[in-house]
Amino acid sequence: MSTTVPQVPQKAVSAPLPLSAAPRGGELSDSEINRIAPTRGDRLFLVLSIFIGCVSGLLVVCFRISIEWLKVLLLGSVPHAGQYRLIVAPMIIGLLIGLLVRYFFPQARGSGINQTKAALYIYNGYISARTMIGKFITSALAIGSGQSLGPEDPSLQIGAGVASLIGRKLHLSRERLRLFAPVGAAAGLAAAFNAPISAILFVIEEVIGAWTAAVLGSVVLAAISSVVVARAFWGPQPMFHIPPVTLRDNRELLAYAVLGVVGGLAAVLFSRLLAVLRPWLRSMSPWAQVFQPAVAGLMVGAIGFFGFSQVMGAGYETIDHAMHGEFLWHALLAMAVLKILATTISFSSGTPGGMFAPTLFIGAMLGASVGSVEKILFPHLTGSVGSYALVGMGVLFAAFLRVPLTSVFMVFEVSGNYSIVLPVILANTIAYLIARSLQPVPIFEALTLQDGLALPSMEEVREETTLRIEDALQPLPGQSFIGTDTPGKILAAVREEKEAFALIRCVGNRWYVISAADLEKVAQTAEATDKPIEPLLPEDRVPVLYPDLPLNETLAHFHRWPLIPVVNRAMSGLLEGVVSQTDVLKCYESHSHA
């Protein structure tokens, strides 16, 4: 944003007043104060954010309770291999889900993240109440019956649906409705994950892509209020019971680096399986798609029936057991591979549900397996299996979901332990770089393209090179002038240098651009012959720009000024150069061909 110096009276001033000499409270007028102060609408927006957070928190609590109740009802309190209900329940419920999605809730398919982004960027923040109810019912049925999916992504869409519904009932503007979608999304995810910081970062990093102070404040208030409501039911304890984790020997960093490599490769495998199976299943006839959730339930149930019931559902209890070293390394590795297959089948079939929990499950199993192998090969190292499982969760989060910042804070938030900061950052970075190089298209963008939507890729936005004014900066072709110079002197110099404009700096580092034709009219005035030009200049001075500002900041000014000065931030009287519309367009053109 360009910086504009407040107007001062058009008369000669010997020197600008020092800040201490300025009248108290006189820097801003009442209208300027009213313009920058929070409006009634802004305050209402913040209050509504708290209300949205509370409602979303209650709905997510009901959602999670419904899943647990359905799980006990359909699969039993302790599911184990050999139970026929592990095959029958997900198959029958899968058929019911297929019918519900086909005839009643067609918008409930998918995880909910891309649907929320579509509401934000395409549908002006609109998520129907029918979609929100359908997401609640079908996702609870799917996860409760054992489909390999998680509740966090649907909770995100449920929260966004709450925000959209409240905004429409209050007849808010289209701009406000768009902002409400990420506010509700953060509330729903925070309550489901019991981790407000991670929810806030994920929404900013993947849903919004950028933020302002107003949006950030609303997102924070919604996330915190939803977590407060959720913790009133579940207590303040984190989602996982993390054993003490420490890094006592720096040689363990090599094992964490290996975990980063393994996690990055697993994320690529997971993404490519989804990229192949999902569009193939979606290309089938509508009637065939009705039966796909049932077939997926049958296949996932078969995995549980023949010995690995742990891969069914979200798998939080299995993650806890893995963190406490209750599985052998080959069982952990088998569960990670089977979870990738089960989640790919469940999600590709169109069964509503999320990928957060499966991602955490796969990462925890891979991490715990690497930690178990390290214990066998290097028994003198004292690292715990739990620390590897914890880091593995962040590794898959960073590599598969492609949210590197959220993944780091997620590990810290669910563990409450910052002593493993080095392993987390090292392993996450390695996994993220491997996934980016081998799978350039992030999973959410791949799913978006499969659905025929054109949503912004937040990873591409983060990687974009921002052109700045300094990239198009050119030296002033002639000379600049000061306000005490006479019009005749300036006109003579402009004619000699054959320039079309004159750049003039006045007292207070105010800059003006005046054309040669206008300058000649001023110089022809008899009263202006021996007077300084400053009092004769128009009131609309040129905006002050700085070299580090984004280049697009200049485009709004060229319709009034053909030449814009660029000054030094430390010394506003020091001219760094000038930019013209031609210079800016050339810069964009050269960048596009680079």
Stockholm file with secondary structure:
# STOCKHOLM 1.0

chainA/1-594         MSTTVPQVPQKAVSAPLPLSAAPRGGELSDSEINRIAPTRGDRLFLVLSIFIGCVSGLLVVCFRISIEWLKVLLLGSVPHAGQYRLIVAPMIIGLLIGLLVRYFFPQARGSGINQTKAALYIYNGYISARTMIGKFITSALAIGSGQSLGPEDPSLQIGAGVASLIGRKLHLSRERLRLFAPVGAAAGLAAAFNAPISAILFVIEEVIGAWTAAVLGSVVLAAISSVVVARAFWGPQPMFHIPPVTLRDNRELLAYAVLGVVGGLAAVLFSRLLAVLRPWLRSMSPWAQVFQPAVAGLMVGAIGFFGFSQVMGAGYETIDHAMHGEFLWHALLAMAVLKILATTISFSSGTPGGMFAPTLFIGAMLGASVGSVEKILFPHLTGSVGSYALVGMGVLFAAFLRVPLTSVFMVFEVSGNYSIVLPVILANTIAYLIARSLQPVPIFEALTLQDGLALPSMEEVREETTLRIEDALQPLPGQSFIGTDTPGKILAAVREEKEAFALIRCVGNRWYVISAADLEKVAQTAEATDKPIEPLLPEDRVPVLYPDLPLNETLAHFHRWPLIPVVNRAMSGLLEGVVSQTDVLKCYESHSHA
#=GR chainA/1-594 SS CCBCCCCCCSSCCSSCCCGGGSCTTCSSCHHHHHHHSCCHHHHHHHHHHHHHHHHHHHHHHHHHHHHHHHHHHHHCSSCCTTCTHHHHHHHHHHHHHHHHHHHTCGGGCSCSHHHHHHHHHTSTTCCCHHHHHHHHHHHHHHHHTTCSCBSHHHHHHHHHHHHHHHHHHTTCCHHHHHHHHHHHHHHHHHHHHTCHHHHHHHIIIIIISSCCHHHHHHHHHHHHHHHHHHHHHHCSSCSSCCCCCCCCCTTHHHHHHHHHHHHHHHHHHHHHHHHHHHHHHHTSCHHHHHHHHHHHHHHHHHHIIIIIGGGSSCCHHHHHHHHTTCSCHHHHHHHHHHHHHHHHHHHHTTCCCBSHHHHHHHHHHHHHHHHHHHHHHCTTCCCCHHHHHHHHHHHHHHHHSCCHHHHHHHHHHHHCCCTTHHHHHHHHHHHHHHHHHHCCSCHHHHHHHHTTCCCCCHHHHHHCCCCBHHHHCBCCSSCCEETTSCHHHHHHHHHHHTCSEEEEEETTTEEEEEEHHHHHHHHHSGGGSSSCSGGGSCSCCCCBBCTTSBGGGGTTTTTTCSEEEEECSSCTTSEEEEEEHHHHHHHHHHHHHC
#=GC SS_cons         CCBCCCCCCSSCCSSCCCGGGSCTTCSSCHHHHHHHSCCHHHHHHHHHHHHHHHHHHHHHHHHHHHHHHHHHHHHCSSCCTTCTHHHHHHHHHHHHHHHHHHHTCGGGCSCSHHHHHHHHHTSTTCCCHHHHHHHHHHHHHHHHTTCSCBSHHHHHHHHHHHHHHHHHHTTCCHHHHHHHHHHHHHHHHHHHHTCHHHHHHHIIIIIISSCCHHHHHHHHHHHHHHHHHHHHHHCSSCSSCCCCCCCCCTTHHHHHHHHHHHHHHHHHHHHHHHHHHHHHHHTSCHHHHHHHHHHHHHHHHHHIIIIIGGGSSCCHHHHHHHHTTCSCHHHHHHHHHHHHHHHHHHHHTTCCCBSHHHHHHHHHHHHHHHHHHHHHHCTTCCCCHHHHHHHHHHHHHHHHSCCHHHHHHHHHHHHCCCTTHHHHHHHHHHHHHHHHHHCCSCHHHHHHHHTTCCCCCHHHHHHCCCCBHHHHCBCCSSCCEETTSCHHHHHHHHHHHTCSEEEEEETTTEEEEEEHHHHHHHHHSGGGSSSCSGGGSCSCCCCBBCTTSBGGGGTTTTTTCSEEEEECSSCTTSEEEEEEHHHHHHHHHHHHHC
//
